[in-house]
Amino acid sequence: MTLDIMMPFYGRADHFRLAVESVLAQTNTDWRLVVLDDAYPDEAPGQWLVGLGDPRIEYVRHPANIGINANFQAALDAATADWMVIFGCDDVMLPGYVARVVELVAKHPAATMVHPATSVIDGDGNPARTLVDLMKSVYRPHFRGELELSGEALATSVTRGNWMNFPAIAWRRDSVAPLGFRAGFEIVQDLALVIDGALAGGCLVLDDSVVFHYRRHSESVSSWQAADGRRFREEARFFAQIGDEYEARGWTTARRAARLHLSSRLNALTRLPQAFRNPESRGVLLRHVFGAGS
């Protein structure tokens, strides 16, 4: 089974190299890496990649910056293998990642999404344990071995608290390609795709084998958009939208989770000290915390 590793790129060159090198180090070599460069100002990372001369690697540079949502959609559209992953350009695959995904796919024929376990590292590659990760560990299902989730159970779980590390998820292409990323979302586009998968009847397989390092650092888009409040304006809009869709489906438990969006509101509360000197950002965060709209 070939795994398409699709990498939207816009970020630090050192993180990018480490990400690519982690793909090259996979014990299972049946993969294709496609890097979609969103017109990053420094062309050196792309030149380095092409210089590797590996026939399994493809490099695409957009003539102009198209933004996160469009570049993720471009990654989805460019995949051709039966299974794919949208890999972060600052994350690290441990050597057994591809092999473990292949094993899980074989063991769970109903799976449309496969999520191996991850550990979290900081910008320097050191183990990290932030408040966000502590909250994720609370909301993440507790199990040993492997667990299948689908339907309203899956939708409710990830709506109550987004415990996933999206770049580690492998997707069955024929199930996710017709869905695509919801237009107009840049921060919750990953959560939205999993929820749309659940609404479409998909099955997520969770695994407790750690084969992936997820990098959490202050330079990420989600971090700086959380600090100035934009993340929470988007989340409020998304949860209102998805709550209506749950209600139409008759998923009452999921609808309640969307209406409450407690983990999102708690996250906004933790960002208030950073926004203390910015009245506009502080106002956005306070309205989100107390459910007063965006």
N, C-alpha and C positions, 0 to 999 in steps of 0.2 A: 504494500500500500504506500503510494507516494503521498507525502504531506506537503501541501503548498504553504509556505511561510511567507505571508504578505506583510511587508514592513513599511507603513507610512513614515516618512522621515522629515523631521524638522527639529533640530536640537543640537546638543553638544557633540562634537566630533569624537571625544574620548569615549563617551557612553555608546555612541554609534559603533565604534570599532569593537568594543567589548561585546555588544549585542551580536554583531556579525561573527566574531570569533567563536561565540558560544554556539552558533549554528554549525560552523565548520567542525566543532569538536563533538558533534553528536555521534553516539555509538551506532545508531541506525542511520545510514547515509542516504536512504531513499527519500530525499526531500528536494524541493525547489524553492529558492529564495528570490522573491521579487521585491525590490526596494523602490518605493514611489517617493521621489524627492520633491517636496512642495516648494520648489524654487528657493531653497535655503541660500542665503546670501553668499556663504562660503562654498565654493564648488570643490574644495579639496577632498571632503569626505567621499563624494561620488567618484572622483578621480581615483582615490585609493581603492575603492570597491572594484571599479572596472579593472584596475591594475592587477587584481588578484588572479584574473584569467580563469576563474572557475566556471565551467560550462553550466553548472547548476544555478548560477546566479544571474538574474536579469536586473538591469538598472533603467529606470524611467525617471526623467526629470521634467516636471511640468514647466512650460515656458513662463508661467506667472503663478503666484500663490493663489490657490483655490480654497484654502481653509480646511479645518480639521474634518468637518462633516463630509465635504466633497471628496477629500483625499481618502478617507476611510471607505466611502462608497466606491471610489476608483479601485481600491484594493480588493474589495469584494467582487467587483465586476471583472477584474483581471485574473481571478483564480480559475483554474481549469481542472484541478484534481478533485477526487470525490470528497476529500477532507482538507480543511484549511484552517489556519490560525492567523489572526491579525495581531502581529507581534510588535510590542513597543520598541521603539528605537533606542530606549534607554534601559531596557530590561535584559535579563540574562537567563538563557536556558541552561539548566544543568545537563550534563552529557546524556542522561537517560530520558530526556523529555520526549523526543520523537518515539523512541522505543515504547515508552509507557503509554502514549496516546494510541499507538497501533495495538497494543495489548488490550486496552480498554474497549476500543472499537470492536475488536474481535469477540470480546466477552459479552458485550451489550449490543446486540443487533438492533434494538429499538432506539438506540441513542441517536439524537440529532445534535447534541452538545456534550462535550467531555471537558471536565474541569479538574485537572490534577491539583494536588495541594501545592501551595507556594510558601516561601519565606519572604520576608521584607528586608530590603537593604536601603541604606541612605545614599546620598549623592556620591559618597566616597567608597561605596561598596561594603560598608560595615553593617552588621545586623542592626535593625531598627525596630522600635516598638513604640509607635506614637499612640496618642489618644484615639485617633481614627481607627488604627488597627485593633486597639483594645475593644472598641465598639463593634467592629466587624466580627471579632471572635465571639462576642455575646450573641449576635444575631445569626451567625453561621450555624447550620445544622450540626448537631453533635452525633457522631457515628464512628464506627471502626470499619476499615476496609473500604467498601464502595457502597454508594447509595444512589438510587434513581429517584428523581423528582419530576413531576409533570403537572399539567393542568393548573387548577386553582391553588394547589399546595405550593407549587413552584412560584407562581405569581405572587401569592401572599408573602412567602418567605423573603423574596428579594425586594418586594415593595416595603415591607416592614423595616428592613435594613439591608442596604446593598452590601453584602458581605463578599461579593465576588472580586476577583482580580482579573479583569477582562482580557488582558493580553495573554493569559495562560489558557484560555478556552479554545478548544478545537471545535470546528463546526462541520457538520455534513453539508456540503455546498448546495445540494439540490433542495435542502429544506430552508436554508437561510437566504439564498440568492433572490427568491421571489419576494422576500420581505424587504430587504434593504434597510438602510438607516433612515429614521424619520427626519425629514427636512426641518431645519430651524432649531435643531438641538446640537450643541457642541460638547456639553459636559455630561448629560445623561443619555447620550446616544447609545452607549454600551448597555446600560440598564434597559433602555427601551427595546433594544434588539432581543435581549433575553426574554423580556415580557412578551414581545410580539411572537417569539418562538413558542412560548407557553400558550398564548392565545390560539396559535395555529396547530396545537396538538403535539408540540415537540417534547422531547424527554432529555433532561440534563442528568448526566452521570457525574457524581462527585467521587473523588478518590483521595485517600489520606496519604498517598506517597508524595513526598516533596521532591519535585523535579524542576522547580522554576524559582528564580529570584525576581520578585517584583520590586522595582525601585520607586521609593517615595522620597521626593525632595521638593524644596521650596520653589524651584524653577519651573515645575510642571504647570501646565495650563490650569488644571483643576485647583491647584494651590493658590495661584495668584488671583484667579477669578472668585475663589471663595473669600479671600481677604477683602476684596472690594465690593462683595455682595452680588456680583452678577450671577454666580453659580446658583444662588438661592432664588433669584427671580426666575431663572430657567426651571429650577426644580419645582417651584410653586405652580408654574404654568403646566409642567408635565404631569404632576400628580393630579391636578384638576382634570386634565384631559383623560388620563388613564383611568381615573375614578369613574368618569362617565362611561367609559368603555366596559369596565368591570360591571357596572350597574346594568348596562344593556345586556350583558352576558348572563346576568343573574349570579355573579360571583360576589356574594355579599361580604364574605370575610375579607377578600382582597380589596373590595371597595372601601371597607372601614380602614384598612391599612393605608390606602392611598389618601383618604380624607385626613387621617391623623398625621401621616408622614413624620412620625416622632423622631426617628434617627436623624432625618434631615434637619429638623428643628433643633435637636440637641447639638448637631454639628455647627449650626449657625451660632448657637449660644457660646460655643468654645472660641469662635472667631471674634467675638465682641472686643476683647482687649486690643487686638490688632487694628480695629476700626475706631478706636476711641477718639482719635483726633480728626476723623473724617465724618462730619455730620451726615452726609448723604449715605455713605456706606453703613454707618451705624443705624440709620433709620431703616434701611433695607433689611438688615439683620434682625432688628427688633420686631419689625412687622412679621418676618418669617417665623421667628421664635414663638410669637404669640398668636400666630394663625390669622393675622389681620390682612392677608392678601399681599400682593407684590406691587 
